[in-house]
Amino acid sequence: MGLQMKLAGKTAIVTGGSQGMGAAFAFELHANGANVVLTDVKTKQGEAIAADLGGRAMFIEHDVTDEDGWSRVVSETKKAFGSIDILVNNAGIVGVVSETTSLDLQTYQTICGVNQTAVFLGMRAVIPAMREVGGGSIINISSIAGMLACLGSPNLAYVASKFAIRGMTKHVALEVAAQNIRVNSIHPGYVKTPMNEDAIRDGGEAALKVIPMHRFGQPNEVAKLVVFLASDDSSFITGSEHIIDGGMIAG
């Protein structure tokens, strides 16, 4: 099997797939042979990306915090492609920059709902389908803000949700390891995406000073790590966190 077909015959769901890292993940998974289902609330962008991918791709409008929506995504994916082998829980929001004493409860719950609760809903929804085909790979997108606290993080809710993803990943990995389902988390640093544009523009020079490689990451660099964790190349890796930050938290 050629390098670009290591995921041939497998089907991947990518949440938040309409832009940024999610779109990059979709293109890289597809380039490596996978059927790709993109989900997002941004319908026009998602449909355009699915059209660009062409065959073996489809878009489903989906609010990741909607429990019934997850059932629909699983059903439509299985109907279209027959199986679910890969889930990339990528959808996420940053929220407002705020000190804890100024963070209102609704904002806190909204951020945690998209970043954390949706990861639970996604894993719970796809695991039965992965059992049916004898295994699978779940990849949860966290952040370096899920590895350590720092004053550069936008707010407590973001940090709490990203730390939670790390723990949830490890817990579920242990639950399903004997079923050949692997669960890992990815922790990107500063990556050039639409969600990070403002932070990079406003604090670009300061950010570069704390990145040992003196540059921002690119979505396709994270996408290659996603493909590795989705493929059999990582067949003995589960319950672990994978940092891709240009060396930011190495010290």
C-alpha positions as CSV (number, residue, x, y, z in Angstrom):
1,M,0.0,0.0,0.0
2,G,1.4,3.4,-1.0
3,L,2.2,6.1,1.4
4,Q,-0.9,8.1,0.4
5,M,-3.3,5.2,0.9
6,K,-2.6,4.1,4.5
7,L,-6.2,4.9,5.4
8,A,-7.8,3.3,2.4
9,G,-11.2,1.7,3.2
10,K,-11.5,3.6,6.5
11,T,-14.1,6.3,7.4
12,A,-13.3,9.4,9.4
13,I,-15.6,11.9,11.1
14,V,-14.0,15.3,11.7
15,T,-16.0,17.8,13.8
16,G,-15.4,21.5,13.3
17,G,-14.3,20.6,9.7
18,S,-15.4,23.8,7.9
19,Q,-12.2,25.8,8.5
20,G,-8.8,25.9,10.1
21,M,-7.3,22.7,11.5
22,G,-10.5,20.8,10.9
23,A,-10.4,21.5,7.2
24,A,-6.7,20.6,7.1
25,F,-7.4,17.3,8.9
26,A,-10.2,16.5,6.4
27,F,-7.9,17.1,3.4
28,E,-5.0,15.1,4.8
29,L,-7.2,12.1,5.9
30,H,-8.8,12.1,2.4
31,A,-5.5,12.3,0.7
32,N,-4.4,9.2,2.6
33,G,-7.4,7.3,1.3
34,A,-10.1,7.7,4.0
35,N,-13.7,8.5,3.4
36,V,-14.3,11.8,5.3
37,V,-17.4,13.1,6.9
38,L,-17.1,16.8,7.9
39,T,-19.5,18.2,10.5
40,D,-19.9,21.8,11.6
41,V,-22.5,24.6,12.1
42,K,-20.8,26.6,9.3
43,T,-22.8,25.0,6.5
44,K,-21.6,26.9,3.4
45,Q,-18.0,26.5,4.2
46,G,-18.4,22.8,5.1
47,E,-20.3,22.0,1.9
48,A,-17.6,23.8,-0.1
49,I,-14.8,21.8,1.4
50,A,-16.7,18.5,0.9
51,A,-17.2,19.5,-2.8
52,D,-13.5,20.3,-3.1
53,L,-12.6,16.9,-1.7
54,G,-14.9,15.3,-4.2
55,G,-15.6,11.6,-4.0
56,R,-15.4,9.8,-0.6
57,A,-16.5,13.0,1.3
58,M,-19.7,14.5,2.6
59,F,-20.8,17.3,4.9
60,I,-23.3,17.1,7.7
61,E,-24.6,20.2,9.5
62,H,-24.1,19.4,13.2
63,D,-24.0,21.2,16.5
64,V,-21.6,19.0,18.5
65,T,-23.4,19.9,21.8
66,D,-26.6,18.3,20.5
67,E,-27.0,14.7,21.7
68,D,-29.5,13.8,19.1
69,G,-27.3,15.3,16.4
70,W,-24.6,12.8,17.2
71,S,-27.0,9.9,16.7
72,R,-27.8,11.4,13.3
73,V,-24.2,11.8,12.3
74,V,-23.4,8.2,13.2
75,S,-26.4,6.9,11.3
76,E,-25.8,9.0,8.1
77,T,-22.1,8.1,8.1
78,K,-22.8,4.4,8.4
79,K,-25.4,4.7,5.7
80,A,-23.0,6.5,3.3
81,F,-19.8,4.6,4.0
82,G,-20.7,1.5,6.0
83,S,-18.4,2.0,9.0
84,I,-16.8,4.5,11.4
85,D,-13.1,3.9,12.0
86,I,-11.8,7.3,13.0
87,L,-13.2,10.2,15.0
88,V,-11.4,13.5,15.3
89,N,-13.1,15.6,18.0
90,N,-11.8,18.9,16.7
91,A,-14.7,21.4,17.2
92,G,-13.8,24.0,19.8
93,I,-14.2,27.7,20.7
94,V,-11.9,30.0,22.6
95,G,-14.4,32.5,24.0
96,V,-13.6,36.0,25.4
97,V,-10.4,37.0,27.1
98,S,-11.5,37.3,30.7
99,E,-10.3,37.1,34.2
100,T,-12.1,34.5,36.3
101,T,-13.9,37.1,38.4
102,S,-15.4,38.6,35.2
103,L,-16.3,35.3,33.6
104,D,-20.1,34.8,33.7
105,L,-21.6,31.3,34.2
106,Q,-23.3,31.1,30.8
107,T,-20.1,31.9,29.0
108,Y,-18.2,29.3,31.1
109,Q,-20.8,26.6,30.3
110,T,-21.0,27.4,26.6
111,I,-17.2,27.1,26.2
112,C,-17.1,23.8,28.2
113,G,-20.1,22.5,26.3
114,V,-18.4,22.8,22.9
115,N,-14.9,22.0,24.0
116,Q,-15.5,19.3,26.6
117,T,-19.1,17.9,26.7
118,A,-19.1,17.4,22.9
119,V,-16.0,15.2,23.2
120,F,-17.9,13.0,25.6
121,L,-20.9,12.9,23.3
122,G,-18.7,12.1,20.3
123,M,-16.8,9.3,22.0
124,R,-20.0,7.8,23.4
125,A,-21.7,7.9,20.0
126,V,-18.9,6.3,17.9
127,I,-17.6,3.6,20.2
128,P,-20.4,1.1,19.4
129,A,-19.8,1.6,15.7
130,M,-16.1,1.0,16.1
131,R,-16.8,-2.2,18.1
132,E,-18.8,-3.4,15.1
133,V,-15.8,-3.3,12.9
134,G,-13.2,-4.5,15.4
135,G,-11.6,-1.3,16.4
136,G,-10.8,2.3,15.6
137,S,-9.0,5.5,16.5
138,I,-10.4,8.4,18.4
139,I,-8.3,11.6,18.3
140,N,-9.3,14.4,20.7
141,I,-7.9,17.9,19.9
142,S,-6.9,19.7,23.1
143,S,-4.2,22.4,23.4
144,I,-1.0,23.2,25.3
145,A,-3.5,25.0,27.6
146,G,-4.5,21.4,28.5
147,M,-0.9,20.7,29.6
148,L,-0.1,23.7,31.8
149,A,-1.7,26.9,33.0
150,C,-0.4,30.2,31.8
151,L,-1.5,33.8,31.9
152,G,-1.6,33.8,28.1
153,S,-4.7,31.5,28.2
154,P,-7.9,33.4,27.3
155,N,-10.0,32.3,30.2
156,L,-10.6,29.7,32.9
157,A,-13.3,27.8,30.9
158,Y,-10.9,27.3,28.0
159,V,-8.2,25.9,30.2
160,A,-10.6,23.8,32.2
161,S,-12.1,22.2,29.1
162,K,-8.7,21.5,27.5
163,F,-7.4,19.9,30.7
164,A,-10.6,17.8,30.8
165,I,-10.0,16.5,27.3
166,R,-6.7,15.1,28.4
167,G,-8.2,13.2,31.4
168,M,-11.2,12.0,29.4
169,T,-8.9,10.7,26.7
170,K,-6.9,8.6,29.2
171,H,-10.0,7.3,31.0
172,V,-11.8,6.1,27.8
173,A,-8.5,4.7,26.4
174,L,-8.3,2.3,29.3
175,E,-12.0,1.4,29.0
176,V,-11.8,0.4,25.3
177,A,-8.1,-0.7,24.9
178,A,-9.0,-4.4,24.9
179,Q,-11.5,-3.7,22.1
180,N,-8.8,-2.4,19.8
181,I,-10.1,1.1,20.0
182,R,-7.3,3.7,20.6
183,V,-7.9,7.1,22.1
184,N,-5.2,9.8,22.1
185,S,-5.1,13.6,22.5
186,I,-3.2,16.2,20.5
187,H,-2.1,19.5,22.1
188,P,-1.2,22.2,19.6
189,G,0.5,25.4,20.5
190,Y,0.2,28.5,18.3
191,V,-1.2,27.4,15.0
192,K,-2.2,29.8,12.2
193,T,-6.0,29.3,12.0
194,P,-8.9,31.7,11.7
195,M,-9.7,31.1,15.4
196,N,-6.2,32.2,16.4
197,E,-5.8,35.1,14.0
198,D,-6.6,37.8,16.4
199,A,-4.3,36.5,19.1
200,I,-1.5,36.0,16.7
201,R,-1.9,39.4,15.2
202,D,-2.2,41.3,18.5
203,G,0.5,39.4,20.3
204,G,2.5,38.0,17.4
205,E,5.9,39.3,18.3
206,A,5.5,38.3,21.9
207,A,4.3,34.9,20.9
208,L,7.2,34.3,18.7
209,K,9.6,35.0,21.5
210,V,8.2,32.0,23.5
211,I,8.3,29.6,20.6
212,P,11.8,28.1,20.4
213,M,11.4,27.4,16.7
214,H,10.5,31.2,16.2
215,R,7.5,30.5,14.0
216,F,3.8,29.6,14.2
217,G,2.6,26.1,13.4
218,Q,0.7,25.3,10.2
219,P,-2.6,23.3,10.2
220,N,-1.1,20.8,7.8
221,E,1.6,20.0,10.3
222,V,-1.0,19.0,12.9
223,A,-2.9,17.2,10.2
224,K,0.0,14.9,9.6
225,L,0.0,13.9,13.3
226,V,-3.7,13.2,13.0
227,V,-3.1,10.8,10.1
228,F,-0.3,9.1,12.1
229,L,-2.6,8.5,15.1
230,A,-5.5,7.5,12.8
231,S,-3.4,4.9,11.0
232,D,-1.9,1.5,11.9
233,D,1.5,3.2,12.1
234,S,0.4,4.1,15.7
235,S,-1.2,0.7,16.5
236,F,0.4,0.4,20.0
237,I,-0.2,4.0,21.1
238,T,-3.2,4.8,23.2
239,G,-4.1,7.0,26.2
240,S,-1.3,9.4,25.5
241,E,-1.0,13.1,24.8
242,H,0.9,14.4,21.7
243,I,2.3,17.9,21.9
244,I,3.0,19.9,18.8
245,D,4.1,23.4,19.8
246,G,7.5,24.2,18.3
247,G,9.0,23.5,21.7
248,M,7.0,26.0,23.8
249,I,6.5,23.9,26.9
250,A,9.7,21.8,26.6
251,G,11.5,23.8,29.3
